[in-house]
Amino acid sequence: AMTAALLHDLRHWLTATLGALDTALETGARTDLLLARRTAQQAAALLGEPRPAVLLLDDVLRDMAPLLTGPTIRIMLVCGPPDVAVRADAGALGRVLVNLAANARATMPEGGTLTLRGGRDGPYATIAIADTGPGVPPDVLARVSEPGFTTRAGPGGGPDGGVGLAVVREIVGQAGGFVTVE
């Protein structure tokens, strides 16, 4: 199960890296090359030891936003209070955001908007991710975090096999947090 989760996440990071490289080749933009480099570093971090640190939530969201977009996906970043911090491994938090963004992008094949919102709810730092896709039917919503559950077509639901949200819940739970899906 851990190997499937790792391969799942590496596939997402490599897709983001390739997208940034394609854009750089088309436009000659140095910023896209730097983005591809940062994405590759995030993928390499998946294989390293976790290093928890105090991270400012808005900084994390700003850094990750360019990695979460797609050719037809617009990112809207809504920052919260500037002092909201989390103690987490930056690579693990990146995995959470990449998995959630990949699921959101999959619901918007024709394009749309992915909104990242940082904030605070009592003692908790919060990250809310919303998309302009069609929404999740109630019968599916009850199962979305089950390992192996997917709504994507193909054997095992395609290449990822439905491990994304299970990985997200595991990482967030290890950090003392929780995930809600609406």
C-alpha positions as CSV (number, residue, x, y, z in Angstrom):
1,A,0.0,0.0,0.0
2,M,2.8,2.4,0.8
3,T,4.5,1.7,-2.5
4,A,1.2,2.4,-4.4
5,A,0.8,5.7,-2.4
6,L,4.4,6.7,-3.2
7,L,4.1,6.0,-6.9
8,H,0.8,7.8,-6.9
9,D,2.4,10.9,-5.5
10,L,5.5,10.7,-7.6
11,R,3.3,10.5,-10.7
12,H,1.6,13.8,-9.7
13,W,4.9,15.6,-9.0
14,L,6.3,14.4,-12.3
15,T,3.2,15.6,-14.2
16,A,3.6,19.0,-12.6
17,T,7.3,19.1,-13.5
18,L,6.6,18.1,-17.1
19,G,3.9,20.7,-17.4
20,A,6.3,23.5,-16.2
21,L,9.0,22.2,-18.6
22,D,6.6,22.2,-21.5
23,T,5.6,25.8,-20.7
24,A,9.2,26.8,-20.4
25,L,10.0,25.2,-23.8
26,E,7.1,27.1,-25.4
27,T,7.7,30.4,-23.9
28,G,11.4,30.4,-23.0
29,A,10.5,31.6,-19.5
30,R,13.1,31.2,-16.8
31,T,10.4,31.2,-14.1
32,D,8.9,28.1,-15.5
33,L,12.3,26.4,-15.4
34,L,12.7,27.4,-11.8
35,L,9.2,26.0,-11.1
36,A,10.1,22.7,-12.7
37,R,13.2,22.6,-10.6
38,R,11.2,23.2,-7.4
39,T,8.7,20.6,-8.4
40,A,11.4,18.0,-8.9
41,Q,12.8,18.9,-5.5
42,Q,9.4,18.3,-4.0
43,A,9.3,14.9,-5.7
44,A,12.8,14.0,-4.4
45,A,11.6,15.0,-0.9
46,L,9.1,12.2,-1.0
47,L,12.0,9.8,-0.7
48,G,13.7,11.6,2.2
49,E,13.2,11.6,6.0
50,P,10.4,13.8,7.3
51,R,11.6,17.1,8.7
52,P,8.9,18.9,10.6
53,A,9.2,22.6,10.9
54,V,7.1,25.6,11.7
55,L,5.7,26.9,8.3
56,L,3.6,30.0,7.7
57,L,0.5,28.7,6.0
58,D,0.2,31.6,3.5
59,D,3.8,31.1,2.4
60,V,3.1,27.4,1.8
61,L,0.0,28.1,-0.3
62,R,1.8,30.8,-2.3
63,D,4.8,28.5,-3.0
64,M,2.5,25.5,-3.9
65,A,-0.1,27.4,-6.0
66,P,2.0,27.4,-9.3
67,L,2.5,23.6,-8.9
68,L,-1.2,22.9,-8.6
69,T,-2.5,24.5,-11.8
70,G,-3.1,22.8,-15.1
71,P,-3.4,24.0,-18.7
72,T,-7.1,24.9,-18.3
73,I,-7.1,25.5,-14.5
74,R,-7.0,28.9,-13.0
75,I,-5.7,29.2,-9.4
76,M,-7.4,31.6,-6.9
77,L,-5.4,32.1,-3.7
78,V,-7.2,33.5,-0.7
79,C,-4.8,34.2,2.1
80,G,-5.7,34.2,5.7
81,P,-4.2,36.0,8.7
82,P,-0.5,36.3,8.0
83,D,0.5,34.7,11.4
84,V,-1.2,31.3,10.9
85,A,1.5,28.7,11.2
86,V,1.6,24.9,11.1
87,R,4.2,22.4,12.4
88,A,4.6,20.0,9.5
89,D,7.0,18.5,7.1
90,A,6.9,20.8,4.0
91,G,7.1,17.8,1.6
92,A,4.3,16.0,3.4
93,L,2.1,19.1,3.3
94,G,3.0,19.5,-0.4
95,R,1.8,15.9,-0.9
96,V,-1.5,16.8,0.7
97,L,-2.0,19.8,-1.6
98,V,-0.9,18.0,-4.7
99,N,-3.3,15.1,-4.1
100,L,-6.2,17.4,-3.3
101,A,-5.5,19.5,-6.4
102,A,-5.2,16.5,-8.6
103,N,-8.6,15.3,-7.5
104,A,-10.1,18.7,-8.1
105,R,-8.5,19.0,-11.5
106,A,-9.9,15.6,-12.5
107,T,-13.4,16.9,-11.9
108,M,-12.8,19.8,-14.3
109,P,-11.6,18.3,-17.6
110,E,-12.9,21.3,-19.6
111,G,-11.2,23.7,-17.2
112,G,-12.2,25.8,-14.2
113,T,-11.0,27.5,-11.0
114,L,-9.2,25.9,-8.1
115,T,-9.4,28.0,-5.0
116,L,-6.9,27.6,-2.1
117,R,-7.9,29.3,1.1
118,G,-5.8,29.5,4.2
119,G,-7.2,30.4,7.6
120,R,-7.8,29.6,11.2
121,D,-10.6,27.9,13.1
122,G,-10.0,28.2,16.8
123,P,-6.7,26.5,17.5
124,Y,-6.5,24.9,14.1
125,A,-4.8,26.2,10.9
126,T,-7.1,25.5,8.0
127,I,-6.7,24.9,4.3
128,A,-9.8,24.8,2.2
129,I,-9.7,23.7,-1.4
130,A,-12.6,24.3,-3.7
131,D,-13.2,23.7,-7.4
132,T,-15.8,24.7,-9.9
133,G,-16.4,21.0,-10.9
134,P,-19.9,19.4,-10.7
135,G,-19.6,18.4,-7.0
136,V,-19.6,14.9,-5.4
137,P,-22.8,12.9,-5.1
138,P,-23.7,11.9,-1.5
139,D,-23.2,8.2,-2.2
140,V,-19.7,8.8,-3.5
141,L,-18.9,11.4,-0.7
142,A,-19.4,8.7,1.9
143,R,-16.6,6.6,0.3
144,V,-14.1,9.1,-1.0
145,S,-11.4,8.4,1.7
146,E,-11.5,4.6,1.4
147,P,-8.2,3.3,0.1
148,G,-8.7,2.0,-3.4
149,F,-12.0,3.8,-4.0
150,T,-12.1,5.8,-7.2
151,T,-14.6,7.2,-9.6
152,R,-12.2,7.2,-12.5
153,A,-12.7,4.7,-15.3
154,G,-10.4,1.8,-16.1
155,P,-8.9,-1.1,-14.1
156,G,-8.2,0.0,-10.6
157,G,-9.5,3.5,-11.5
158,G,-6.7,4.3,-13.8
159,P,-3.0,4.7,-12.9
160,D,-3.6,6.0,-9.3
161,G,-5.9,3.3,-8.0
162,G,-7.8,5.6,-5.6
163,V,-5.1,6.2,-2.9
164,G,-4.9,10.0,-3.0
165,L,-7.5,10.9,-0.3
166,A,-6.4,8.0,1.9
167,V,-2.8,9.4,1.8
168,V,-4.1,12.9,2.6
169,R,-6.0,11.6,5.7
170,E,-3.0,9.7,6.9
171,I,-0.5,12.6,6.5
172,V,-2.9,15.1,8.1
173,G,-3.8,12.7,10.9
174,Q,-0.1,12.2,11.7
175,A,0.3,15.9,12.1
176,G,-2.6,16.0,14.6
177,G,-5.2,17.4,12.1
178,F,-8.2,16.1,10.4
179,V,-9.8,16.2,6.9
180,T,-13.4,17.0,6.0
181,V,-14.9,16.6,2.5
182,E,-18.0,18.4,1.5
